[in-house]
C-alpha cells in the first residue's frame, strides 16, 4: 500500500515538472492582437488593427508588422525582427533582437486559433487571421 502512494506521488511530481507541449509550427502565419492586459486591467484593441506575421524554421525565425487591406491582402512593413527560440523545462520563449534592443517573449499558449505572449509584465492575446 505504501509503495502505491509513493508511485502515485512520483507520477504527480513528474507531471508537474514537464512544460506544456506547444507545437511551434502553429506560430507561422498572420496574428492580430485582440487585447493587452497588465495588472488585471485589459486594454481592448477593437478600433486598432495591429497584426504580426511570424515565420519560423527550426529554432529561429522572424516577425514583421502587417496591415490588412480591404482586398484581403496585406501591406507589410519593411523591417523584420529576428528571434531565436529558447526552450527549458519551465517555458518556451522567443528571444528577439534588434540593433537597438533585445527582449524575451514567453509563449504562454499557442494553438491553431490563439496565441498568448507574456512580454515583461504585459499579456498579449492574439487570434489567428484566416
N, C-alpha and C positions, 0 to 999 in steps of 0.2 A: 504494500500500500504506500509506504514511504517512497519507494522508487517511482511509483506512478506520479506522485506530487512533484518530485524532482524533475522527472521527464517533462511534465506539463510546464513547469517553471522555466526550464531550459528552452523549450519551444517558444514560449512567450517572449523571453529575452532576445532570442534570435530574431523574431519577427519585429520587435521594436527597433532593432539596430539597422534593419535594411531600409535604404532610402526608397521613396516612391518610384516605381518604374515609370519612366517617361520616354515615349518614342519621339526622339528629336527630329525625325524626318517629317513629323507633322508641323514643325515650325516653318517649313518652306511655304512661301506664299504671302498673300496680302492680309493684313490685320488692321482693324480700325479700333481706336481707343474709345471705349464706351464711357469709362469714368476713372477717376483717380481718387484714392482715399488716403487720408492722413489723420491719425489720432481720432478715429471714429467719426470723422467728417468726410462726406462723399461729395466730390465735385463732378457733376454730370456734364458731359460734353455734347449735349444734344444739338446745339446750334453750330458747333465747330466740328468739322470732319478732319480728324488727324489720323492718317494711315501710314503704316510702315510695310515695306516689303522685305522679307527675310529670305536669305539663301544660305544653306549650309552644305558642307561637304566634309564628311568625317568629323574632325574635331575643330573646325574653324568655319567662318562664314562672314557675311556682311549684311548690313541693313541700310536701307535708304528710305527717305520720306517720299510719299506719293500723294498725288491729289487726284481723286476720282473725277472724271469728266462726264458730261451728260451723254456722250456716245458710248458709254461702257468701256472706255479706255482709261489709261492713267497717264498723268504727267508726272515724271519722276524728277527728283532733284538731281543735280549733277554730282553731289557728294555721297560717298559711301562711308559708313563706319564699320571697320573690320573688327572681328572679335574671335576669341578662342573659347572653346567650350571646356569648362572645368567641372570635373566630377570628383566627389568623395563620398564617404558613407552617409553623410548628412544632407547633401544638397547637390543640385546641378545648377551651374550659373554660366552666364556669358561674361567674359572679361573683355570689355570694349576699350579701344584706344584710338585717340586722335592726336594730332600734333600738339593740341592744347590741353588735353585732359585724358585721364583713364578712370574707369569705374567698373563696378560689378553689378550685374542684374541677375538676381536669383529667380529661377523658374519655379514658381510655387505649384502651378498646374498647367498642363498642356494636353489638349485632346483635339479632335477634328474640328471643333467649333469654338473653343475658348482657350485663351492664354492669359495667365495671371503672372505678372512680374513684380518682384519687390526690388525697388531701387532706393537705397538708403532707407528713409522712414516712410516712403510712399508705396502704395499698392496700385498698380496699373492693371485694369481689366480690359482685355481686348476681345473682340469677336472676329471670326474669320469673314472676309469678304468673299462672296461666292461669284 
